[in-house]
Amino acid sequence: MMGSSMSDEPFETTVASALPLPAPVADEEDFVEEPWDEELSELILDLEASKLEPSSSGISPAVINLDSATPSAVLERLLGLISLPSSRHYERYGAFAARDTEALSALLMSCLRPEVASLVEAHDTSSITRVASLGGDLYYRGRAIYLHIITLPNGENWYYIGQAYNLYHRIFNQHRNFRYRRDHISFHNYIVDRSSKDIFVVLATITKPIEKSDLVLNVLETWCCLLFRSLPKPTLEDWLGNGLEEGIPSLNVALPLDTGDEMASKTAFELLKQSDEVLAREYYWDMKKGRLRPKPAIDPVPRAIMRNMKVVEVKKPVDLGSMAVDPFIICPERANAKEQASCFFALALTPTEQASGAQNKL
């Protein structure tokens, strides 16, 4: 399915300078796929992931009509699937979800904003204008689930749903920070860097202490992804059945329930290869070709090595014309890297070279 702005007028927000879309990458047929240049364990994971079926739950789902399903019905479906012993998520979530399903369901329903629930029940999750109008407190410094609406210069819209332990930090110190995006490569950041405008919407918040908050956040995010169909089509069909209407293209690749599962993440990544979206396939091949490697971290220059040393004495006398003196090389107390190098370089010079350098300075 192709990205689109749907039937609504574009929402109004501050427009950043539009960046041109990248040139199309070479077709897959022209590329001989080679293993990634990483450790052996990474290579093994890649090979195994490419052979796995892109199934999210490992269960044959019952038929459900998402278009007429309420948020509570979708949540009941989600909790029911992860509570089944046959589910591959049972080991991690089974006991947690089955212990008190009613209490967990009530907790999650209380986290979802009423405005969001009403919009889902009205089946308007593909209306950019209505979804953007939901807003929310982006300065909330607690746990939350958010929706990032991203618009490209050609008018295509994308959804990304994420979770945060500190929503303010997540949005303003990470998503809004180009250095963070540069150093944390993902399909989400890949599209953000090509966008012309974007907006954040708060979908759910956790306002009180809870047990196993990491699992609650994963389930809550998965639920929101299902409500807004912000997952790859094969994943949605695996959890909600076939025959789903197409919505806004999704930047969510891996199922939130699989957070921390490296094998599942690599399996989900392979779904991008067969995506209907051109940008998704471009991202896949850019990653496989190594074009999107994060820049290696550079250790900061240590503080002045000679911090407490102001004067370095050269023991060999230097002949400066008619008189021999014992020169001193001054190294500043807070010398920078270049000044430190000059100090050590001067110590390594021969007396003649030192004299020549001193005379040149005169």
TORKOL-4160 file (C-alpha; in steps of 0.2 Angstrom, whole numbers, padded with zeros to 4 digits, m for minus):
362
<pt num="1" X="0000" Y="0000" Z="0000"/>
<pt num="2" X="0006" Y="0017" Z="m0004"/>
<pt num="3" X="0008" Y="0031" Z="0009"/>
<pt num="4" X="m0006" Y="0044" Z="0007"/>
<pt num="5" X="m0013" Y="0059" Z="0016"/>
<pt num="6" X="m0030" Y="0050" Z="0015"/>
<pt num="7" X="m0046" Y="0061" Z="0013"/>
<pt num="8" X="m0042" Y="0075" Z="0025"/>
<pt num="9" X="m0034" Y="0091" Z="0023"/>
<pt num="10" X="m0016" Y="0091" Z="0030"/>
<pt num="11" X="m0015" Y="0096" Z="0048"/>
<pt num="12" X="m0007" Y="0113" Z="0051"/>
<pt num="13" X="0009" Y="0113" Z="0060"/>
<pt num="14" X="0026" Y="0122" Z="0059"/>
<pt num="15" X="0034" Y="0116" Z="0043"/>
<pt num="16" X="0053" Y="0112" Z="0043"/>
<pt num="17" X="0063" Y="0114" Z="0028"/>
<pt num="18" X="0059" Y="0101" Z="0016"/>
<pt num="19" X="0072" Y="0089" Z="0012"/>
<pt num="20" X="0073" Y="0080" Z="m0005"/>
<pt num="21" X="0069" Y="0062" Z="m0006"/>
<pt num="22" X="0084" Y="0051" Z="m0009"/>
<pt num="23" X="0087" Y="0044" Z="m0026"/>
<pt num="24" X="0080" Y="0026" Z="m0029"/>
<pt num="25" X="0092" Y="0013" Z="m0024"/>
<pt num="26" X="0097" Y="m0001" Z="m0036"/>
<pt num="27" X="0085" Y="m0015" Z="m0039"/>
<pt num="28" X="0087" Y="m0030" Z="m0028"/>
<pt num="29" X="0092" Y="m0041" Z="m0043"/>
<pt num="30" X="0107" Y="m0030" Z="m0046"/>
<pt num="31" X="0113" Y="m0033" Z="m0028"/>
<pt num="32" X="0122" Y="m0049" Z="m0023"/>
<pt num="33" X="0118" Y="m0051" Z="m0005"/>
<pt num="34" X="0132" Y="m0054" Z="0007"/>
<pt num="35" X="0133" Y="m0057" Z="0025"/>
<pt num="36" X="0135" Y="m0041" Z="0036"/>
<pt num="37" X="0152" Y="m0037" Z="0042"/>
<pt num="38" X="0149" Y="m0041" Z="0060"/>
<pt num="39" X="0153" Y="m0054" Z="0073"/>
<pt num="40" X="0149" Y="m0072" Z="0069"/>
<pt num="41" X="0134" Y="m0072" Z="0081"/>
<pt num="42" X="0126" Y="m0058" Z="0071"/>
<pt num="43" X="0129" Y="m0068" Z="0055"/>
<pt num="44" X="0120" Y="m0083" Z="0063"/>
<pt num="45" X="0105" Y="m0072" Z="0068"/>
<pt num="46" X="0104" Y="m0065" Z="0051"/>
<pt num="47" X="0104" Y="m0082" Z="0043"/>
<pt num="48" X="0091" Y="m0090" Z="0055"/>
<pt num="49" X="0080" Y="m0074" Z="0054"/>
<pt num="50" X="0079" Y="m0075" Z="0035"/>
<pt num="51" X="0073" Y="m0093" Z="0036"/>
<pt num="52" X="0059" Y="m0090" Z="0049"/>
<pt num="53" X="0041" Y="m0087" Z="0045"/>
<pt num="54" X="0036" Y="m0069" Z="0049"/>
<pt num="55" X="0024" Y="m0075" Z="0062"/>
<pt num="56" X="0021" Y="m0064" Z="0077"/>
<pt num="57" X="0011" Y="m0075" Z="0089"/>
<pt num="58" X="0013" Y="m0092" Z="0082"/>
<pt num="59" X="m0006" Y="m0095" Z="0083"/>
<pt num="60" X="m0019" Y="m0096" Z="0070"/>
<pt num="61" X="m0030" Y="m0081" Z="0075"/>
<pt num="62" X="m0049" Y="m0082" Z="0075"/>
<pt num="63" X="m0058" Y="m0070" Z="0064"/>
<pt num="64" X="m0060" Y="m0053" Z="0070"/>
<pt num="65" X="m0067" Y="m0037" Z="0061"/>
<pt num="66" X="m0056" Y="m0023" Z="0066"/>
<pt num="67" X="m0067" Y="m0010" Z="0058"/>
<pt num="68" X="m0081" Y="m0014" Z="0070"/>
<pt num="69" X="m0071" Y="m0019" Z="0085"/>
<pt num="70" X="m0070" Y="m0008" Z="0101"/>
<pt num="71" X="m0054" Y="m0005" Z="0110"/>
<pt num="72" X="m0059" Y="m0017" Z="0124"/>
<pt num="73" X="m0063" Y="m0031" Z="0111"/>
<pt num="74" X="m0046" Y="m0029" Z="0103"/>
<pt num="75" X="m0038" Y="m0029" Z="0121"/>
<pt num="76" X="m0047" Y="m0044" Z="0125"/>
<pt num="77" X="m0041" Y="m0052" Z="0109"/>
<pt num="78" X="m0023" Y="m0048" Z="0113"/>
<pt num="79" X="m0023" Y="m0054" Z="0131"/>
<pt num="80" X="m0032" Y="m0070" Z="0126"/>
<pt num="81" X="m0018" Y="m0074" Z="0113"/>
<pt num="82" X="m0003" Y="m0071" Z="0124"/>
<pt num="83" X="m0012" Y="m0081" Z="0138"/>
<pt num="84" X="m0012" Y="m0097" Z="0127"/>
<pt num="85" X="0002" Y="m0110" Z="0131"/>
<pt num="86" X="0004" Y="m0112" Z="0112"/>
<pt num="87" X="0009" Y="m0094" Z="0110"/>
<pt num="88" X="0028" Y="m0090" Z="0108"/>
<pt num="89" X="0025" Y="m0075" Z="0120"/>
<pt num="90" X="0017" Y="m0086" Z="0134"/>
<pt num="91" X="0034" Y="m0089" Z="0143"/>
<pt num="92" X="0036" Y="m0070" Z="0145"/>
<pt num="93" X="0018" Y="m0064" Z="0146"/>
<pt num="94" X="0007" Y="m0079" Z="0150"/>
<pt num="95" X="0007" Y="m0079" Z="0169"/>
<pt num="96" X="0007" Y="m0060" Z="0169"/>
<pt num="97" X="m0008" Y="m0059" Z="0158"/>
<pt num="98" X="m0018" Y="m0074" Z="0165"/>
<pt num="99" X="m0015" Y="m0070" Z="0183"/>
<pt num="100" X="m0029" Y="m0058" Z="0184"/>
<pt num="101" X="m0035" Y="m0054" Z="0166"/>
<pt num="102" X="m0050" Y="m0042" Z="0172"/>
<pt num="103" X="m0039" Y="m0032" Z="0183"/>
<pt num="104" X="m0025" Y="m0030" Z="0170"/>
<pt num="105" X="m0038" Y="m0026" Z="0157"/>
<pt num="106" X="m0046" Y="m0012" Z="0168"/>
<pt num="107" X="m0028" Y="m0005" Z="0171"/>
<pt num="108" X="m0024" Y="m0004" Z="0153"/>
<pt num="109" X="m0041" Y="0003" Z="0149"/>
<pt num="110" X="m0039" Y="0017" Z="0162"/>
<pt num="111" X="m0022" Y="0021" Z="0154"/>
<pt num="112" X="m0029" Y="0024" Z="0136"/>
<pt num="113" X="m0035" Y="0042" Z="0135"/>
<pt num="114" X="m0054" Y="0044" Z="0133"/>
<pt num="115" X="m0052" Y="0054" Z="0117"/>
<pt num="116" X="m0042" Y="0041" Z="0109"/>
<pt num="117" X="m0054" Y="0027" Z="0114"/>
<pt num="118" X="m0069" Y="0038" Z="0106"/>
<pt num="119" X="m0059" Y="0041" Z="0090"/>
<pt num="120" X="m0055" Y="0022" Z="0088"/>
<pt num="121" X="m0074" Y="0018" Z="0091"/>
<pt num="122" X="m0078" Y="0030" Z="0078"/>
<pt num="123" X="m0066" Y="0021" Z="0066"/>
<pt num="124" X="m0057" Y="0037" Z="0062"/>
<pt num="125" X="m0039" Y="0031" Z="0065"/>
<pt num="126" X="m0034" Y="0035" Z="0047"/>
<pt num="127" X="m0041" Y="0053" Z="0048"/>
<pt num="128" X="m0025" Y="0063" Z="0050"/>
<pt num="129" X="m0034" Y="0079" Z="0055"/>
<pt num="130" X="m0044" Y="0071" Z="0068"/>
<pt num="131" X="m0029" Y="0060" Z="0075"/>
<pt num="132" X="m0018" Y="0076" Z="0076"/>
<pt num="133" X="m0031" Y="0085" Z="0085"/>
<pt num="134" X="m0030" Y="0073" Z="0100"/>
<pt num="135" X="m0014" Y="0082" Z="0106"/>
<pt num="136" X="m0009" Y="0078" Z="0123"/>
<pt num="137" X="0004" Y="0084" Z="0136"/>
<pt num="138" X="0020" Y="0082" Z="0127"/>
<pt num="139" X="0029" Y="0088" Z="0143"/>
<pt num="140" X="0023" Y="0074" Z="0154"/>
<pt num="141" X="0038" Y="0067" Z="0163"/>
<pt num="142" X="0031" Y="0049" Z="0166"/>
<pt num="143" X="0027" Y="0033" Z="0156"/>
<pt num="144" X="0017" Y="0035" Z="0141"/>
<pt num="145" X="0013" Y="0028" Z="0123"/>
<pt num="146" X="0013" Y="0041" Z="0109"/>
<pt num="147" X="0010" Y="0042" Z="0091"/>
<pt num="148" X="0022" Y="0051" Z="0079"/>
<pt num="149" X="0013" Y="0057" Z="0063"/>
<pt num="150" X="0026" Y="0061" Z="0050"/>
<pt num="151" X="0023" Y="0069" Z="0033"/>
<pt num="152" X="0034" Y="0069" Z="0018"/>
<pt num="153" X="0037" Y="0083" Z="0006"/>
<pt num="154" X="0025" Y="0074" Z="m0007"/>
<pt num="155" X="0011" Y="0073" Z="0006"/>
<pt num="156" X="0013" Y="0055" Z="0011"/>
<pt num="157" X="0009" Y="0052" Z="0029"/>
<pt num="158" X="0017" Y="0038" Z="0041"/>
<pt num="159" X="0013" Y="0032" Z="0058"/>
<pt num="160" X="0025" Y="0027" Z="0072"/>
<pt num="161" X="0019" Y="0022" Z="0089"/>
<pt num="162" X="0032" Y="0021" Z="0103"/>
<pt num="163" X="0034" Y="0020" Z="0122"/>
<pt num="164" X="0043" Y="0031" Z="0134"/>
<pt num="165" X="0048" Y="0030" Z="0153"/>
<pt num="166" X="0049" Y="0049" Z="0152"/>
<pt num="167" X="0039" Y="0056" Z="0138"/>
<pt num="168" X="0047" Y="0074" Z="0138"/>
<pt num="169" X="0064" Y="0066" Z="0137"/>
<pt num="170" X="0059" Y="0054" Z="0123"/>
<pt num="171" X="0052" Y="0068" Z="0112"/>
<pt num="172" X="0063" Y="0083" Z="0115"/>
<pt num="173" X="0080" Y="0075" Z="0119"/>
<pt num="174" X="0079" Y="0060" Z="0107"/>
<pt num="175" X="0066" Y="0062" Z="0093"/>
<pt num="176" X="0069" Y="0080" Z="0091"/>
<pt num="177" X="0088" Y="0079" Z="0092"/>
<pt num="178" X="0096" Y="0076" Z="0075"/>
<pt num="179" X="0112" Y="0069" Z="0083"/>
<pt num="180" X="0102" Y="0056" Z="0092"/>
<pt num="181" X="0094" Y="0051" Z="0076"/>
<pt num="182" X="0110" Y="0050" Z="0067"/>
<pt num="183" X="0118" Y="0039" Z="0080"/>
<pt num="184" X="0102" Y="0027" Z="0082"/>
<pt num="185" X="0098" Y="0021" Z="0065"/>
<pt num="186" X="0080" Y="0015" Z="0063"/>
<pt num="187" X="0066" Y="0015" Z="0050"/>
<pt num="188" X="0058" Y="0028" Z="0060"/>
<pt num="189" X="0072" Y="0040" Z="0060"/>
<pt num="190" X="0076" Y="0036" Z="0042"/>
<pt num="191" X="0059" Y="0043" Z="0037"/>
<pt num="192" X="0059" Y="0057" Z="0050"/>
<pt num="193" X="0075" Y="0064" Z="0042"/>
<pt num="194" X="0066" Y="0065" Z="0025"/>
<pt num="195" X="0050" Y="0073" Z="0032"/>
<pt num="196" X="0044" Y="0091" Z="0030"/>
<pt num="197" X="0033" Y="0091" Z="0045"/>
<pt num="198" X="0027" Y="0080" Z="0060"/>
<pt num="199" X="0017" Y="0080" Z="0075"/>
<pt num="200" X="0016" Y="0070" Z="0091"/>
<pt num="201" X="0000" Y="0064" Z="0100"/>
<pt num="202" X="m0001" Y="0056" Z="0117"/>
<pt num="203" X="m0011" Y="0040" Z="0116"/>
<pt num="204" X="m0010" Y="0033" Z="0134"/>
<pt num="205" X="m0001" Y="0037" Z="0150"/>
<pt num="206" X="0003" Y="0027" Z="0166"/>
<pt num="207" X="0000" Y="0039" Z="0181"/>
<pt num="208" X="0003" Y="0027" Z="0196"/>
<pt num="209" X="0015" Y="0014" Z="0202"/>
<pt num="210" X="0012" Y="m0003" Z="0195"/>
<pt num="211" X="0021" Y="m0020" Z="0195"/>
<pt num="212" X="0031" Y="m0026" Z="0180"/>
<pt num="213" X="0029" Y="m0009" Z="0172"/>
<pt num="214" X="0040" Y="m0015" Z="0157"/>
<pt num="215" X="0028" Y="m0029" Z="0152"/>
<pt num="216" X="0013" Y="m0017" Z="0155"/>
<pt num="217" X="0021" Y="m0004" Z="0143"/>
<pt num="218" X="0025" Y="m0018" Z="0130"/>
<pt num="219" X="0007" Y="m0024" Z="0130"/>
<pt num="220" X="0000" Y="m0006" Z="0130"/>
<pt num="221" X="0010" Y="m0001" Z="0115"/>
<pt num="222" X="0005" Y="m0017" Z="0106"/>
<pt num="223" X="m0013" Y="m0014" Z="0109"/>
<pt num="224" X="m0011" Y="0004" Z="0103"/>
<pt num="225" X="m0002" Y="m0003" Z="0087"/>
<pt num="226" X="m0016" Y="m0014" Z="0084"/>
<pt num="227" X="m0029" Y="0000" Z="0086"/>
<pt num="228" X="m0020" Y="0011" Z="0074"/>
<pt num="229" X="m0014" Y="m0003" Z="0063"/>
<pt num="230" X="0004" Y="0003" Z="0065"/>
<pt num="231" X="0012" Y="m0014" Z="0061"/>
<pt num="232" X="0017" Y="m0023" Z="0045"/>
<pt num="233" X="0003" Y="m0031" Z="0037"/>
<pt num="234" X="0008" Y="m0049" Z="0040"/>
<pt num="235" X="0009" Y="m0045" Z="0058"/>
<pt num="236" X="m0008" Y="m0037" Z="0059"/>
<pt num="237" X="m0016" Y="m0052" Z="0050"/>
<pt num="238" X="m0007" Y="m0064" Z="0062"/>
<pt num="239" X="m0015" Y="m0055" Z="0077"/>
<pt num="240" X="m0032" Y="m0048" Z="0069"/>
<pt num="241" X="m0036" Y="m0060" Z="0055"/>
<pt num="242" X="m0037" Y="m0056" Z="0036"/>
<pt num="243" X="m0047" Y="m0044" Z="0026"/>
<pt num="244" X="m0041" Y="m0028" Z="0035"/>
<pt num="245" X="m0043" Y="m0012" Z="0026"/>
<pt num="246" X="m0027" Y="m0002" Z="0023"/>
<pt num="247" X="m0023" Y="0012" Z="0034"/>
<pt num="248" X="m0009" Y="0024" Z="0036"/>
<pt num="249" X="0008" Y="0016" Z="0032"/>
<pt num="250" X="0017" Y="0011" Z="0048"/>
<pt num="251" X="0035" Y="0014" Z="0053"/>
<pt num="252" X="0034" Y="0001" Z="0067"/>
<pt num="253" X="0044" Y="m0015" Z="0061"/>
<pt num="254" X="0045" Y="m0026" Z="0077"/>
<pt num="255" X="0031" Y="m0031" Z="0088"/>
<pt num="256" X="0032" Y="m0022" Z="0105"/>
<pt num="257" X="0029" Y="m0038" Z="0114"/>
<pt num="258" X="0046" Y="m0043" Z="0107"/>
<pt num="259" X="0056" Y="m0029" Z="0114"/>
<pt num="260" X="0073" Y="m0036" Z="0119"/>
<pt num="261" X="0071" Y="m0051" Z="0108"/>
<pt num="262" X="0085" Y="m0049" Z="0095"/>
<pt num="263" X="0080" Y="m0064" Z="0085"/>
<pt num="264" X="0062" Y="m0058" Z="0083"/>
<pt num="265" X="0068" Y="m0041" Z="0078"/>
<pt num="266" X="0078" Y="m0048" Z="0064"/>
<pt num="267" X="0064" Y="m0058" Z="0058"/>
<pt num="268" X="0053" Y="m0043" Z="0058"/>
<pt num="269" X="0066" Y="m0033" Z="0049"/>
<pt num="270" X="0065" Y="m0046" Z="0034"/>
<pt num="271" X="0047" Y="m0041" Z="0032"/>
<pt num="272" X="0053" Y="m0024" Z="0025"/>
<pt num="273" X="0061" Y="m0033" Z="0010"/>
<pt num="274" X="0043" Y="m0038" Z="0003"/>
<pt num="275" X="0035" Y="m0022" Z="0009"/>
<pt num="276" X="0023" Y="m0013" Z="m0003"/>
<pt num="277" X="0031" Y="0004" Z="0002"/>
<pt num="278" X="0046" Y="0009" Z="m0009"/>
<pt num="279" X="0054" Y="0018" Z="0006"/>
<pt num="280" X="0053" Y="0003" Z="0017"/>
<pt num="281" X="0062" Y="m0008" Z="0003"/>
<pt num="282" X="0075" Y="0006" Z="0001"/>
<pt num="283" X="0078" Y="0006" Z="0020"/>
<pt num="284" X="0080" Y="m0013" Z="0020"/>
<pt num="285" X="0093" Y="m0013" Z="0006"/>
<pt num="286" X="0102" Y="0002" Z="0012"/>
<pt num="287" X="0104" Y="m0007" Z="0029"/>
<pt num="288" X="0110" Y="m0023" Z="0020"/>
<pt num="289" X="0122" Y="m0014" Z="0009"/>
<pt num="290" X="0130" Y="m0005" Z="0025"/>
<pt num="291" X="0125" Y="0012" Z="0020"/>
<pt num="292" X="0117" Y="0016" Z="0036"/>
<pt num="293" X="0130" Y="0011" Z="0049"/>
<pt num="294" X="0130" Y="0022" Z="0064"/>
<pt num="295" X="0146" Y="0032" Z="0066"/>
<pt num="296" X="0159" Y="0024" Z="0078"/>
<pt num="297" X="0159" Y="0032" Z="0094"/>
<pt num="298" X="0175" Y="0043" Z="0097"/>
<pt num="299" X="0182" Y="0043" Z="0114"/>
<pt num="300" X="0183" Y="0061" Z="0120"/>
<pt num="301" X="0201" Y="0068" Z="0121"/>
<pt num="302" X="0207" Y="0066" Z="0139"/>
<pt num="303" X="0210" Y="0081" Z="0149"/>
<pt num="304" X="0227" Y="0089" Z="0149"/>
<pt num="305" X="0239" Y="0075" Z="0152"/>
<pt num="306" X="0251" Y="0087" Z="0160"/>
<pt num="307" X="0238" Y="0095" Z="0170"/>
<pt num="308" X="0249" Y="0098" Z="0185"/>
<pt num="309" X="0265" Y="0101" Z="0175"/>
<pt num="310" X="0268" Y="0119" Z="0170"/>
<pt num="311" X="0286" Y="0117" Z="0165"/>
<pt num="312" X="0296" Y="0103" Z="0157"/>
<pt num="313" X="0315" Y="0104" Z="0158"/>
<pt num="314" X="0326" Y="0099" Z="0143"/>
<pt num="315" X="0341" Y="0092" Z="0151"/>
<pt num="316" X="0352" Y="0093" Z="0135"/>
<pt num="317" X="0359" Y="0111" Z="0132"/>
<pt num="318" X="0354" Y="0120" Z="0117"/>
<pt num="319" X="0366" Y="0131" Z="0107"/>
<pt num="320" X="0357" Y="0147" Z="0103"/>
<pt num="321" X="0371" Y="0156" Z="0094"/>
<pt num="322" X="0386" Y="0160" Z="0105"/>
<pt num="323" X="0378" Y="0154" Z="0122"/>
<pt num="324" X="0372" Y="0138" Z="0128"/>
<pt num="325" X="0357" Y="0138" Z="0139"/>
<pt num="326" X="0345" Y="0125" Z="0147"/>
<pt num="327" X="0329" Y="0129" Z="0138"/>
<pt num="328" X="0312" Y="0127" Z="0146"/>
<pt num="329" X="0297" Y="0121" Z="0136"/>
<pt num="330" X="0281" Y="0129" Z="0144"/>
<pt num="331" X="0266" Y="0118" Z="0143"/>
<pt num="332" X="0250" Y="0127" Z="0149"/>
<pt num="333" X="0241" Y="0120" Z="0164"/>
<pt num="334" X="0225" Y="0117" Z="0154"/>
<pt num="335" X="0233" Y="0113" Z="0138"/>
<pt num="336" X="0222" Y="0106" Z="0124"/>
<pt num="337" X="0227" Y="0091" Z="0113"/>
<pt num="338" X="0236" Y="0102" Z="0101"/>
<pt num="339" X="0247" Y="0110" Z="0114"/>
<pt num="340" X="0250" Y="0094" Z="0123"/>
<pt num="341" X="0257" Y="0087" Z="0106"/>
<pt num="342" X="0268" Y="0102" Z="0104"/>
<pt num="343" X="0276" Y="0100" Z="0121"/>
<pt num="344" X="0280" Y="0081" Z="0118"/>
<pt num="345" X="0286" Y="0085" Z="0100"/>
<pt num="346" X="0298" Y="0098" Z="0107"/>
<pt num="347" X="0305" Y="0086" Z="0119"/>
<pt num="348" X="0309" Y="0073" Z="0105"/>
<pt num="349" X="0318" Y="0086" Z="0095"/>
<pt num="350" X="0337" Y="0086" Z="0094"/>
<pt num="351" X="0346" Y="0101" Z="0101"/>
<pt num="352" X="0350" Y="0108" Z="0084"/>
<pt num="353" X="0331" Y="0106" Z="0079"/>
<pt num="354" X="0326" Y="0114" Z="0095"/>
<pt num="355" X="0338" Y="0129" Z="0092"/>
<pt num="356" X="0332" Y="0131" Z="0074"/>
<pt num="357" X="0314" Y="0131" Z="0080"/>
<pt num="358" X="0318" Y="0144" Z="0094"/>
<pt num="359" X="0327" Y="0155" Z="0082"/>
<pt num="360" X="0312" Y="0154" Z="0069"/>
<pt num="361" X="0300" Y="0160" Z="0082"/>
<pt num="362" X="0312" Y="0174" Z="0086"/>
